[in-house]
């Protein structure tokens, strides 16, 4: 789930929502599971937020790597300014 397609974000949140609805329905049928299922709500929500953050980060236009490393001098080349 790493890319720039909006569909990926919709799939993440759609899946999370369906999973949360399933957990809620299970909790309605068996109320004794409330204490066990409560951390699952946070886990699903946290996972969706994490994938959303990755999606937003992938869409960022900022250069996170700095200058282009392909233009750096090679180790076998003499350093700039060095006299032969």
Secondary structure, DSSP 4 states (H G I P E B T S, - for coil): --SS-HHHHHHHHHHHHHHHHHHHHHHHH-GGGHHHHHHHHHHHHHHHHHHHHHHHHHH--S-SS-S-GGGSPPTTSPPTT---
